[in-house]
Amino acid sequence: MNCPIQEIILVQQNFVAIQGGKKVVCGAGDGSLNIFSWGEWGDISDRFPGHPMSIDACVAVSDSVVCTGSIDGLVRYAVNLCQ
């Protein structure tokens, strides 16, 4: 299967749904958080810098707070991802 979404998904390390499943936050190999609206996989709706290395773990604490972990040994959190 060859499609643009395949290229986007391959660089994502992990996924977590927020806002009742309306948004999906993806930890990327470049250390950023990419946010997609559910069903609109070909377009990143928002992007946040995070770790200097890949995001290897991602967990939703609430509908707008996500904690991330990286091989750099630090845990970071992003607040108010989707307002």
Rosetta constraint file for C-alpha pairs under 8 A:
AtomPair CA 2 CA 6 HARMONIC 6.94 0.50
AtomPair CA 3 CA 7 HARMONIC 7.41 0.50
AtomPair CA 4 CA 8 HARMONIC 6.82 0.50
AtomPair CA 4 CA 42 HARMONIC 6.76 0.50
AtomPair CA 5 CA 9 HARMONIC 6.08 0.50
AtomPair CA 5 CA 41 HARMONIC 6.25 0.50
AtomPair CA 5 CA 42 HARMONIC 5.31 0.50
AtomPair CA 6 CA 10 HARMONIC 6.19 0.50
AtomPair CA 7 CA 11 HARMONIC 7.08 0.50
AtomPair CA 8 CA 12 HARMONIC 7.01 0.50
AtomPair CA 8 CA 42 HARMONIC 7.65 0.50
AtomPair CA 11 CA 28 HARMONIC 5.98 0.50
AtomPair CA 11 CA 29 HARMONIC 5.85 0.50
AtomPair CA 12 CA 26 HARMONIC 5.95 0.50
AtomPair CA 12 CA 27 HARMONIC 5.81 0.50
AtomPair CA 12 CA 28 HARMONIC 4.42 0.50
AtomPair CA 12 CA 29 HARMONIC 6.25 0.50
AtomPair CA 13 CA 26 HARMONIC 6.92 0.50
AtomPair CA 13 CA 27 HARMONIC 5.40 0.50
AtomPair CA 13 CA 28 HARMONIC 5.26 0.50
AtomPair CA 13 CA 29 HARMONIC 6.16 0.50
AtomPair CA 13 CA 54 HARMONIC 7.73 0.50
AtomPair CA 13 CA 55 HARMONIC 6.72 0.50
AtomPair CA 13 CA 56 HARMONIC 6.21 0.50
AtomPair CA 13 CA 57 HARMONIC 7.94 0.50
AtomPair CA 14 CA 26 HARMONIC 5.53 0.50
AtomPair CA 14 CA 27 HARMONIC 5.34 0.50
AtomPair CA 14 CA 28 HARMONIC 7.39 0.50
AtomPair CA 14 CA 55 HARMONIC 7.88 0.50
AtomPair CA 14 CA 56 HARMONIC 6.95 0.50
AtomPair CA 14 CA 57 HARMONIC 6.63 0.50
AtomPair CA 14 CA 58 HARMONIC 6.60 0.50
AtomPair CA 15 CA 24 HARMONIC 6.60 0.50
AtomPair CA 15 CA 25 HARMONIC 5.70 0.50
AtomPair CA 15 CA 26 HARMONIC 4.51 0.50
AtomPair CA 15 CA 27 HARMONIC 6.56 0.50
AtomPair CA 15 CA 58 HARMONIC 6.92 0.50
AtomPair CA 16 CA 24 HARMONIC 5.68 0.50
AtomPair CA 16 CA 25 HARMONIC 5.31 0.50
AtomPair CA 16 CA 26 HARMONIC 6.56 0.50
AtomPair CA 16 CA 58 HARMONIC 6.69 0.50
AtomPair CA 16 CA 59 HARMONIC 6.31 0.50
AtomPair CA 16 CA 60 HARMONIC 6.44 0.50
AtomPair CA 17 CA 21 HARMONIC 5.07 0.50
AtomPair CA 17 CA 22 HARMONIC 7.36 0.50
AtomPair CA 17 CA 23 HARMONIC 5.86 0.50
AtomPair CA 17 CA 24 HARMONIC 4.45 0.50
AtomPair CA 17 CA 25 HARMONIC 6.24 0.50
AtomPair CA 17 CA 60 HARMONIC 7.38 0.50
AtomPair CA 18 CA 22 HARMONIC 6.61 0.50
AtomPair CA 18 CA 23 HARMONIC 5.39 0.50
AtomPair CA 18 CA 24 HARMONIC 6.06 0.50
AtomPair CA 18 CA 25 HARMONIC 7.26 0.50
AtomPair CA 18 CA 60 HARMONIC 6.78 0.50
AtomPair CA 18 CA 62 HARMONIC 7.35 0.50
AtomPair CA 18 CA 63 HARMONIC 4.84 0.50
AtomPair CA 18 CA 64 HARMONIC 6.86 0.50
AtomPair CA 19 CA 23 HARMONIC 6.03 0.50
AtomPair CA 19 CA 63 HARMONIC 4.69 0.50
AtomPair CA 19 CA 64 HARMONIC 7.12 0.50
AtomPair CA 20 CA 63 HARMONIC 7.19 0.50
AtomPair CA 21 CA 38 HARMONIC 7.01 0.50
AtomPair CA 22 CA 37 HARMONIC 5.99 0.50
AtomPair CA 22 CA 38 HARMONIC 5.23 0.50
AtomPair CA 23 CA 35 HARMONIC 6.70 0.50
AtomPair CA 23 CA 36 HARMONIC 5.64 0.50
AtomPair CA 23 CA 37 HARMONIC 4.54 0.50
AtomPair CA 23 CA 38 HARMONIC 5.36 0.50
AtomPair CA 24 CA 35 HARMONIC 5.64 0.50
AtomPair CA 24 CA 36 HARMONIC 5.18 0.50
AtomPair CA 24 CA 37 HARMONIC 6.34 0.50
AtomPair CA 24 CA 38 HARMONIC 6.47 0.50
AtomPair CA 25 CA 33 HARMONIC 6.44 0.50
AtomPair CA 25 CA 34 HARMONIC 5.70 0.50
AtomPair CA 25 CA 35 HARMONIC 4.56 0.50
AtomPair CA 25 CA 36 HARMONIC 6.53 0.50
AtomPair CA 26 CA 33 HARMONIC 5.56 0.50
AtomPair CA 26 CA 34 HARMONIC 5.08 0.50
AtomPair CA 26 CA 35 HARMONIC 6.28 0.50
AtomPair CA 26 CA 58 HARMONIC 7.82 0.50
AtomPair CA 27 CA 31 HARMONIC 6.91 0.50
AtomPair CA 27 CA 32 HARMONIC 6.17 0.50
AtomPair CA 27 CA 33 HARMONIC 4.85 0.50
AtomPair CA 27 CA 34 HARMONIC 6.51 0.50
AtomPair CA 27 CA 54 HARMONIC 7.46 0.50
AtomPair CA 27 CA 55 HARMONIC 5.03 0.50
AtomPair CA 27 CA 56 HARMONIC 6.97 0.50
AtomPair CA 27 CA 57 HARMONIC 7.34 0.50
AtomPair CA 27 CA 58 HARMONIC 6.63 0.50
AtomPair CA 27 CA 68 HARMONIC 7.77 0.50
AtomPair CA 28 CA 32 HARMONIC 5.40 0.50
AtomPair CA 28 CA 33 HARMONIC 6.11 0.50
AtomPair CA 28 CA 34 HARMONIC 7.01 0.50
AtomPair CA 28 CA 54 HARMONIC 5.97 0.50
AtomPair CA 28 CA 55 HARMONIC 5.74 0.50
AtomPair CA 29 CA 53 HARMONIC 7.00 0.50
AtomPair CA 29 CA 54 HARMONIC 4.08 0.50
AtomPair CA 29 CA 55 HARMONIC 6.18 0.50
AtomPair CA 30 CA 51 HARMONIC 7.93 0.50
AtomPair CA 30 CA 52 HARMONIC 7.34 0.50
AtomPair CA 30 CA 53 HARMONIC 5.91 0.50
AtomPair CA 30 CA 54 HARMONIC 5.09 0.50
AtomPair CA 30 CA 55 HARMONIC 7.56 0.50
AtomPair CA 31 CA 49 HARMONIC 6.53 0.50
AtomPair CA 31 CA 50 HARMONIC 5.37 0.50
AtomPair CA 31 CA 51 HARMONIC 4.50 0.50
AtomPair CA 31 CA 52 HARMONIC 5.56 0.50
AtomPair CA 31 CA 53 HARMONIC 4.87 0.50
AtomPair CA 31 CA 54 HARMONIC 4.26 0.50
AtomPair CA 31 CA 55 HARMONIC 5.16 0.50
AtomPair CA 32 CA 47 HARMONIC 6.77 0.50
AtomPair CA 32 CA 48 HARMONIC 5.53 0.50
AtomPair CA 32 CA 49 HARMONIC 4.39 0.50
AtomPair CA 32 CA 50 HARMONIC 4.92 0.50
AtomPair CA 32 CA 51 HARMONIC 6.63 0.50
AtomPair CA 32 CA 54 HARMONIC 7.59 0.50
AtomPair CA 32 CA 55 HARMONIC 7.17 0.50
AtomPair CA 33 CA 47 HARMONIC 5.62 0.50
AtomPair CA 33 CA 48 HARMONIC 5.09 0.50
AtomPair CA 33 CA 49 HARMONIC 6.37 0.50
AtomPair CA 33 CA 50 HARMONIC 6.59 0.50
AtomPair CA 34 CA 44 HARMONIC 6.33 0.50
AtomPair CA 34 CA 45 HARMONIC 7.70 0.50
AtomPair CA 34 CA 46 HARMONIC 6.04 0.50
AtomPair CA 34 CA 47 HARMONIC 4.58 0.50
AtomPair CA 34 CA 48 HARMONIC 6.61 0.50
AtomPair CA 35 CA 44 HARMONIC 5.77 0.50
AtomPair CA 35 CA 45 HARMONIC 5.63 0.50
AtomPair CA 35 CA 46 HARMONIC 5.10 0.50
AtomPair CA 35 CA 47 HARMONIC 6.12 0.50
AtomPair CA 36 CA 40 HARMONIC 6.59 0.50
AtomPair CA 36 CA 41 HARMONIC 6.30 0.50
AtomPair CA 36 CA 43 HARMONIC 6.84 0.50
AtomPair CA 36 CA 44 HARMONIC 5.08 0.50
AtomPair CA 36 CA 45 HARMONIC 5.30 0.50
AtomPair CA 36 CA 46 HARMONIC 7.16 0.50
AtomPair CA 37 CA 41 HARMONIC 7.21 0.50
AtomPair CA 37 CA 44 HARMONIC 7.77 0.50
AtomPair CA 37 CA 45 HARMONIC 6.62 0.50
AtomPair CA 50 CA 55 HARMONIC 7.93 0.50
AtomPair CA 50 CA 76 HARMONIC 7.60 0.50
AtomPair CA 51 CA 55 HARMONIC 6.63 0.50
AtomPair CA 51 CA 70 HARMONIC 6.79 0.50
AtomPair CA 51 CA 72 HARMONIC 7.85 0.50
AtomPair CA 51 CA 76 HARMONIC 7.95 0.50
AtomPair CA 52 CA 72 HARMONIC 7.72 0.50
AtomPair CA 53 CA 70 HARMONIC 6.65 0.50
AtomPair CA 53 CA 71 HARMONIC 6.99 0.50
AtomPair CA 53 CA 72 HARMONIC 6.78 0.50
AtomPair CA 54 CA 70 HARMONIC 6.03 0.50
AtomPair CA 54 CA 71 HARMONIC 7.16 0.50
AtomPair CA 55 CA 68 HARMONIC 6.53 0.50
AtomPair CA 55 CA 69 HARMONIC 5.85 0.50
AtomPair CA 55 CA 70 HARMONIC 4.76 0.50
AtomPair CA 55 CA 71 HARMONIC 7.57 0.50
AtomPair CA 56 CA 68 HARMONIC 7.49 0.50
AtomPair CA 56 CA 69 HARMONIC 5.79 0.50
AtomPair CA 56 CA 70 HARMONIC 5.05 0.50
AtomPair CA 56 CA 71 HARMONIC 6.91 0.50
AtomPair CA 57 CA 68 HARMONIC 5.44 0.50
AtomPair CA 57 CA 69 HARMONIC 4.89 0.50
AtomPair CA 57 CA 70 HARMONIC 6.66 0.50
AtomPair CA 58 CA 66 HARMONIC 6.77 0.50
AtomPair CA 58 CA 67 HARMONIC 5.75 0.50
AtomPair CA 58 CA 68 HARMONIC 4.48 0.50
AtomPair CA 58 CA 69 HARMONIC 6.52 0.50
AtomPair CA 59 CA 66 HARMONIC 5.63 0.50
AtomPair CA 59 CA 67 HARMONIC 5.39 0.50
AtomPair CA 59 CA 68 HARMONIC 6.58 0.50
AtomPair CA 60 CA 64 HARMONIC 7.82 0.50
AtomPair CA 60 CA 65 HARMONIC 6.07 0.50
AtomPair CA 60 CA 66 HARMONIC 4.43 0.50
AtomPair CA 60 CA 67 HARMONIC 6.42 0.50
AtomPair CA 61 CA 65 HARMONIC 5.38 0.50
AtomPair CA 61 CA 66 HARMONIC 5.57 0.50
AtomPair CA 61 CA 67 HARMONIC 6.87 0.50
AtomPair CA 62 CA 66 HARMONIC 7.11 0.50
AtomPair CA 64 CA 78 HARMONIC 7.98 0.50
AtomPair CA 64 CA 79 HARMONIC 5.89 0.50
AtomPair CA 64 CA 80 HARMONIC 4.70 0.50
AtomPair CA 64 CA 81 HARMONIC 5.30 0.50
AtomPair CA 64 CA 82 HARMONIC 6.17 0.50
AtomPair CA 64 CA 83 HARMONIC 7.85 0.50
AtomPair CA 65 CA 77 HARMONIC 6.82 0.50
AtomPair CA 65 CA 78 HARMONIC 5.58 0.50
AtomPair CA 65 CA 79 HARMONIC 4.54 0.50
AtomPair CA 65 CA 80 HARMONIC 6.10 0.50
AtomPair CA 65 CA 81 HARMONIC 6.73 0.50
AtomPair CA 66 CA 77 HARMONIC 5.51 0.50
AtomPair CA 66 CA 78 HARMONIC 5.33 0.50
AtomPair CA 66 CA 79 HARMONIC 6.79 0.50
AtomPair CA 67 CA 75 HARMONIC 6.80 0.50
AtomPair CA 67 CA 76 HARMONIC 5.63 0.50
AtomPair CA 67 CA 77 HARMONIC 4.12 0.50
AtomPair CA 67 CA 78 HARMONIC 6.41 0.50
AtomPair CA 68 CA 75 HARMONIC 5.59 0.50
AtomPair CA 68 CA 76 HARMONIC 5.25 0.50
AtomPair CA 68 CA 77 HARMONIC 5.94 0.50
AtomPair CA 69 CA 73 HARMONIC 7.10 0.50
AtomPair CA 69 CA 74 HARMONIC 6.01 0.50
AtomPair CA 69 CA 75 HARMONIC 4.58 0.50
AtomPair CA 69 CA 76 HARMONIC 6.45 0.50
AtomPair CA 70 CA 74 HARMONIC 6.21 0.50
AtomPair CA 70 CA 75 HARMONIC 6.97 0.50
